[in-house]
Amino acid sequence: MNEQQLDLREIPPPERHPKIFDAFEDLESGESLTLVNDHDPKPLYHQMNAEVPSFDADGYVVDRIGPNEFVATLPKK
């Protein structure tokens, strides 16, 4: 399984979701997008689950690495 990583911490908040959606769209089935973020991406999870049929919500994982560092894996069906 191939995996891409996107570090969002230095990207202005209004630009984050468009970058995420573009990167996720470029994935092949079975690949994952790993995000490094400064907050829990729970709103993104809900948006992906509602709007992106190829998002594998069951395979979604998020880990808190530190007080301002979260790593989320968004798999594509």
C-alpha positions as CSV (number, residue, x, y, z in Angstrom):
1,M,0.0,0.0,0.0
2,N,1.4,3.4,-1.0
3,E,1.1,6.3,1.3
4,Q,1.4,10.1,0.9
5,Q,2.0,12.5,3.7
6,L,0.8,16.1,4.0
7,D,2.1,18.3,6.8
8,L,-0.7,20.9,7.4
9,R,0.9,22.8,10.3
10,E,2.4,25.6,8.3
11,I,-0.5,25.9,5.8
12,P,-3.1,28.6,6.6
13,P,-6.4,27.0,7.8
14,P,-8.5,28.2,4.9
15,E,-6.2,26.4,2.5
16,R,-6.0,23.1,4.3
17,H,-9.2,21.3,3.3
18,P,-8.8,22.0,-0.5
19,K,-5.2,20.7,-0.3
20,I,-6.4,17.6,1.5
21,F,-9.2,16.9,-0.9
22,D,-6.9,17.4,-4.0
23,A,-4.3,15.0,-2.5
24,F,-6.9,12.4,-1.6
25,E,-8.4,12.6,-5.1
26,D,-5.0,11.8,-6.6
27,L,-4.7,8.6,-4.6
28,E,-5.4,5.2,-6.1
29,S,-7.7,2.7,-4.5
30,G,-6.0,1.1,-1.5
31,E,-3.6,4.0,-0.9
32,S,-3.7,6.3,2.1
33,L,-3.1,10.0,2.8
34,T,-1.3,10.7,6.1
35,L,-1.9,14.1,7.6
36,V,0.2,15.9,10.3
37,N,-2.0,18.5,11.9
38,D,-1.9,20.9,14.9
39,H,-5.4,19.8,16.1
40,D,-7.6,16.7,16.0
41,P,-9.1,16.6,12.5
42,K,-12.5,15.3,13.6
43,P,-14.4,17.9,11.5
44,L,-12.4,16.7,8.4
45,Y,-13.3,13.1,9.2
46,H,-17.1,13.9,9.3
47,Q,-16.8,16.0,6.1
48,M,-14.9,13.2,4.3
49,N,-17.3,10.6,5.5
50,A,-20.3,12.6,4.3
51,E,-19.0,13.8,1.0
52,V,-16.3,11.4,-0.4
53,P,-17.7,7.9,-1.2
54,S,-14.2,6.5,-1.7
55,F,-13.1,7.5,1.8
56,D,-12.7,4.3,4.0
57,A,-14.1,5.6,7.3
58,D,-13.6,2.2,8.9
59,G,-9.8,2.4,8.2
60,Y,-9.4,6.0,9.5
61,V,-6.9,6.3,12.3
62,V,-5.8,9.4,14.3
63,D,-3.0,9.4,16.9
64,R,-2.1,12.3,19.2
65,I,1.6,12.6,19.1
66,G,1.9,15.7,21.3
67,P,-0.2,18.6,22.6
68,N,-0.3,20.2,19.1
69,E,0.5,17.3,16.8
70,F,-2.0,14.8,15.5
71,V,-1.3,12.2,12.8
72,A,-4.3,11.0,10.8
73,T,-4.4,8.3,8.1
74,L,-7.2,8.6,5.5
75,P,-7.4,5.4,3.5
76,K,-9.1,5.3,0.1
77,K,-11.4,2.4,-0.9
